[in-house]
């Protein structure tokens, strides 16, 4: 590529090629703006990708991100994306850790079956309380989700939209644990609800900074219903469609373009295979705020002292010859694994695991949840695997903060976490999960674990934080200045020509495209102004 091309001035330069960057690029290019995306890796998509982890095995897994809830239909329609999301009939199954021969099956298609399963674990009235808790939260989803692609409302305006001061207090002002204890009687039901506040978030149920509340809110508002859907074809299908939309609109996507510095006036320096200088009237950052801070830093000392976020999860991808047998005679494996399969996630266990990790240990049992993509969408498996009865499993371990990696051999910690995850899963199954694992042609087990350190190394997510910087309330704080487009859309940085378009935006997090959409809207206001 010639220096003349590399030195072209674009309307917008986007640093990082994750799904939010692709959304922003598509919107900007469709509006007639010149835009280039600079991605360090040899492919775009960031964490929203599908890959074949095992050589010779025709299974294309969503290797990192895996479910979709926060992607607004508005973005799908406006960008003309051919993406199909399938709703799961079963919400969740939770074996009773004290007696895995019984468990709670939340069946969206059969209220009586749900009630019977709650009764088996010791409460004939908890199903009604669990349903009432969901009904209390339903207006929150209908109120908040549509606002995600609008200019930021103020906190006062959102509270007025709630129309329920008691609910606002319980959800926004007091620790989540208090609301769960008031609404639900059993430890197992409280745990099922609490997990929505702990995905990638290191917290106890009563954490005073309310990070668990914010995570919980994002999980219950998705799609205006709180449902988490399966992307047909895997997460890679989402990225493929966004890539197509961005390119067809005229956006330039460069891979292997390792950004080494950004100046506040819009000059971006790249190294690696494509060294050069790219100029933009605006720069949009699809990388985490901590990465952006380091790229903007003028000296090594400033880069070294930049604050680092902290992720708190373990991801384990598996391919099974068949689903494992359960101890519970009332529930089939096909139903149990079709939703979210909760493992050792009662409220007590989740808080105990947090305390263990705070002390530097690996929780035992490790709280985790499992999702089986192939039960809902078998297209990610080759025809031979489908015919054989093979299934994928994705395990997501909680309460494993990045701090446990400090000063440790990352391979040793990964192995220890994988052992803990397998031990926890085995404790609620009727047979060891290892007996069901598919073997690759070279004889290796089709199991891979991805720690926070692996995310940092492979995707550049500092601290393995899947949210890039923790989640913020999706409305402005009292006293926030919203006079500029960047502030109105929740994508501002201290530099007027640099905006945030990734998960670190005010309403980022999850596979949503919201950060990209909102950054594009702010950028268009600035460019057109």
N, C-alpha and C positions, 0 to 999 in steps of 0.2 A: 504494500500500500504506500503510495507516495506521500511525501511531507505535505503536499498541497491538500490532499484529501484529509490527512490526519489533522490539519490545522483549520479545517473548515469551521465556521461559526454556525452552531445550531441554535435553534430557538431553545431547545431543552436537551441537556445531557443527563441521562439517568445512570447512576452508579449502582451496579448490582442488577442481576437479571432474574430475580424471583418472580413469583406470580403477580405480586402487586406492581412491580416494575413493568411487566407486560401489559397489565390493565392500563396503567398510566400512559404507556407508549401508544397503545391502541386508541385511547380517547384523544390524545394530543394529535396524533397523525390524522385521525378522522376529521379533526378540526382544521386541518391544513397546515399544521405546524411541523417544522423539521425537527426530528428527534432521533437520538442515537442512544442505544442501551449498551453499556459496557459491562460484560460479565467475565469474571476471573476464570471460571471453569470452562470446560469444552462444551457445555450445554447450558441452556437456560432452564428456569423452573425452580431453582433453589430446593426447598424441601418438598415441593409439590411435584414429585417425579415418580415414575414407575421404572423399576430396574429388575434385571434377572440376577439375583445374588449368587446363584449356584450354577457353575459351568455345566452345560449339558442338561439342564433342567428347565423345561418350558413353562416356567411360572414367572409372570411379570407382576411383581408386588409393588404396592405403594410403600416405598422403603422408609419414608419418614412420616409426613402427614398422611392421614388415611380416611377421615370422614369429612363431610361438608355440611355445615349448618348455617354459617354466617354469610355465604355468597348470595347477595340479593338477586332475585329474579330480574330486577331492573338492569343490572350490569350484564347479565346473560342476554337479555333482549336487545339492549342498546348496542352491544358489540357483536350481535348475531352469532353467538356461540352455540355450537351443536353439542350440548352437554346434557346428559340425562342423569338425574338423581333419583334413586329409588328409596322409598321409605321402608323401614323394617317393621314387620308386624310386632315382633317382640322387643320391648324396651330393654329388659334386663333379666338376668337370672343370677341369684346370689345364694350359693350354698351356705347353710348355717355352719360357721366354723366349729361350733361346739358339737354338732351332729350333722355331718354332710349327707346323711340319708334323707334330709329334708332341706328345702330351700324356697326362696321367694322368687316366683316367676311373674314378672309384670307383663301381662299379655294384653296388648292394645286392642286385640280383637275378641277378648273374652273376659269380661269383668268377673264372672263367677269363678273362673279358673284362677285369676289373680287373688280373689278373696280366699279361696280354698288354700292356696299356697301360704298366704299370711297366717291363716289359722293353724296350719301344720307347724309353723315355727313358733306358735304360742300365743297368738293374738287374733281373736275373731273380729276385732274392731279396727285393727291397724290399717287394713286395706282402705276403709272409708276415710280414715285420717290422711293416708298417703294421697288419695285422690283429691281430698279437700285442699291439701297443701298445694297440689298442682293447679287446682282451679284458682286458688288465691294468687298464684304467680302468673297465670295466663294473661291478665290485662297488662302486666309489665312487658311481656314479649310483644303484644300487639301495639303497645305505646312506644317502646324504645326502638324496636328494630327498624321501623320506617324512617326514623330520624338519622340512621347511620350514614345515609347518603345525602343528607341535607346539611346546611351550615350548622355549626354547633349551637344547640340550645343552651341557655343558662341553666344552672342547677335549679334556680327558683322556677323557671318555666317548666322544666321536666317534673319537678315535684307537683306543680299544679296539674300537669297532664296525668300524673298518677291518680290524682283525686282521692288519695287514701293516705293520710298522714301517718297512720299506724304502720302501714306496709312500708312506706318510705323510711321510717325510723328503723324497723326491723331489718331492712335490706341494706340501707345506705349508712346508717349511723351507729348501729350496734353490731358486735361480732356475730357472725353467722350462727355459731353454736347455740346462742340463746334462742333464736327463731326455731332452729331444728328441735331443740328440747321441748319447746312449748307446743310445737305442731305435731310431733311424733312421739310415741311412747317407747318403741323398741330400739335397741342399739343397732340392730341390723337395718331397719328402715332409715334411721338417722344417718347411718354410714352410706347407704345408697345415695341419699341426697347430698351428703357432704363431699363425695368424690367430685361432683361438678365444680367444687370450689378449689380442688387441689390438683387439677391437671396441669402439670408443668409448673406448679406453684408450691413453694415450700412454706407451709403454714400449719398451725393448729386450728381447731375449730373456733377458738376464742382469741385468735391473734388480734392485738389491739390496733394494728395499722390497717386492718380490714382488707388485706390483699386477697384473702380467701373469698370475701364478699364480692369483690370486683370480678374475680375469675368465675364465680358462681353466676353472676349476672350475665356475663357473656355466654355462658352455656345454656341459660334458660331462655334467652331472647331469640336464638337463631331461627331465621325464617318466619319470625312472628309467632312460632309455635313451640320452639325449643327442641324440635326433632333434629336428629343428626342422621344425615342420609348417606347412602353409598353411591359414589360416582361410578357409573357403569364404564368399564374399561380401566378402572383404577385412576389414581391421582394424575398419572401421566396424561390421561385424556384431557384433563382440565388445562394442563400446560400446553399440550398440542394445539388445542383450540385457541388459547390466548396467543400463542406464537403465530398461528395462521392469521388471526384477526389483526395483530400488530403489523405483520409484514404486508398483508394485503392493503392496509391503510397507508403504507409507505414508510413505516418506521424502519430504521436500520438497527439490526441486532448483531453485535460483535461479541463473539466468545473468545476466550484466551486473552482477554484484555484486562490485565491486572492493574487496577487503579492504585497508585502509590501516594498520591496527594491531591487535595482539592483546595483551591483558594477561594476565599469568600466572594471574589469578583467573577467567579465562573470559569476559571481555568482548571482543567483536570489533566493531570499527568498520568500516563500509563507506562507500565514496564512490561516485563515478561516477553512474550512472543510478539507483542505489538507496541513497542515503545513509541511515545510521541506525546503530543499536546492536543487536547480537544477543548474548544472554546464553546461556552454556552451562555445565552442570555440569562438562563436559569439553570441550576443544577438540582435534580431530584435525587435524594438518597434512598435507595432500596435496601441499604445495609443497616445494621443496628446502630442506634445512637452512639454507643461506645466505639464502634468501628468508625463512624463518621467523625467523632471527636478526635480520634487518632489520625485520621486522614487530613483533618484540618489543622492539626498541631504543627507548629513550625520547628519544633526541636524534639529530640529523642526523649528528653526528660519529661516534657509535657505528655508525650504519647505514653510513657511508662506509668505516669501517675493518673491517667484517665480512669474514672470509675468503671468497674466491671460489673455487669449484671450476673445473676446466678440462676441457672436452670435447675430442675429438680426431678428428673425422670430417667427411666431406663426403657428403651424400646427393644423388644425381641421379636424378630420375624421368624416364623416357622412354616414348614410345609409338612403336612402329615399324610400318612398312608390312608388314614381314616380318623374320624373323630374319636376321642377317648370315651370310655364308658364312665357313667356317673354312678354315685352311690344312691341317688334319689330315684326310686322306682316310679315316681309320679311324673317325671319330666324326661323327655327324650333328648339326646345330645343335639339333635337337629334344632330343637326349640331353644335349648339352653345356650347354644353358641351362636344363634342367629341374631341375638341382640348383644348387649354388653354383659359379659360374664364377670361378675365381681368376685375377687378372691381375697379373703381375709381383710375386708374393708368395712367392718363395723366401725362406728364412731370411736369406740374405745380403742380399737386396734389402730386406727388412723392417728389418733392423738398420741398413743404410746409409741408408734413408729416415728412420729415427729420428734418426740423427746429423745429417742435412741439416736437418731441422726444428728440432733443438736449436740449430743455428747460425742459425736464422731464415729458412731457405729453404723453398721448396716442393719436395718430393721429385720427382726425375725419373729413372726413371719413377715415377709415383705408384702405390703398391700399392693395389689395389682388388678388390672382388668384386661379382659381379652375380647377381641372382636374377630369374627370370621368373615372376610370379604366374600369368599367364594361361595358361601351358602346363598347369598343374595345375588351375586354376580359371578357366575362361573367362567365368564369370558376371559378372565385374567389367566386361566389355565389352558394349556394346550389340550387338544382333543384326547390324547392318550391318557393324560392325567385325569381329565374329567371322567373318562370311562372307567378308570381304576378306582374311583371313589376318593381320590386325594382331596384335601382341603387345606387352605391357608389358615394360620392363626397369627394374630398380632397381639403381643402382650405389652402393656404399658404399665411400668412399675412406678409407684408414687413414693414420696418422702425420701428421695435419694438425691440430696443437694450436691452441687458441683464441689462443694468444700471437701467432701470425702475423698476427692481425687488429689488434694493438695499434698505434694511431696511423695506421692505414691507412684508405683509402676502402673501406668494406665492399663496394661494388659492383665496384670494381676487383679486390679480392681474390677475390670470387666468380667473376668472369670468368676470372681467372688459374687458379683451381682447376678450373673447368669445362674450360678448354683443356687443362690437364695431364691431367685424367681422360680426355678424348677421345683425346689423344695416346697415353696408356698403353694404352687399349683398342684403338686402331687398330694398335698395334705387334704384336698377336697375332691380328688378324683378316685375312681375305683381301681385305677391301674396307673403305673408310672407313665408320664407323658413321653418318656424316652422310648417306650415300647411302640409308640404310634408314629414316631418321626420318620419321614421319608429319607432315603439315602440317595445321594448324588451318584453318578456313574463311577466316580473315583472312591466310593465307599464312605465319604464324609457325611455326617448328619446335616440335614438342611435346617440349620438353626444359626441365626446370627444375632448378636447383641450390639446395640448402639448406645453408648453412654453419652453423658454431657461432654466429655472430652472428645469423643468421636465426632460429635456435632460441631464442636469448635474447630477441630482439625479439618473436617471434610467440607463443611458449609460456611466456615468463618463466623459461626454464631458464638460470640464470646460468652464463656461460662456455660455454653450449651443451653442458653435461654431461648426457648422456642418462641417467646413473645418479644424478643429483642431487648426489652427493657422493663418487663412487668406491665401489667394492664392498668389503665387509668379509667376512671368513670367516663362514660361516653357523653359527657356534657361538660360545659365549662365550669371551672371553680368560681365561687363567688369572688368578685373583684377582678376576674380576668379581663384583660383588654382585648376586645374583638374587632378593633377598627380596621385591621389589614386583612386582605384575603387569606393569607397564610394562617393567621390566628383564627379567623372565622371558620375555616375548614379544619382546624386542628392539626396543621402540618408545619407549623413554624419552627424555625431554629433562631439562634441569635443573629443570624446573617440573612438579610432580606432577599438575597439571590439564591439562597440554599434552602430547599424545602425537604421535608421527610415524606416518603411515599410508601414505606414498608410497614412491617408490623410494629415498628416503633412510633408510628403516628398515633395521635390521640385516640383514634378508634381502630387501631390495628389489632392484630392477633387472630390466629386461625387462618384457614384458607377462605378468605372473604373477598379480596379485591377492594375492600373499602378504603384502605390506605391509598392505594393507587388511584382509585376514582376521585377521592377528595383532594389529593395532591394535584391531579390533572385539572380539576375545577378551579382550584386556587391559582394554578399556573396560567390558565386561560384568562382569568380575570386580570392578572398582572400583565400578561403579554398584550391583551386587548385594551388595557387601560390607558 
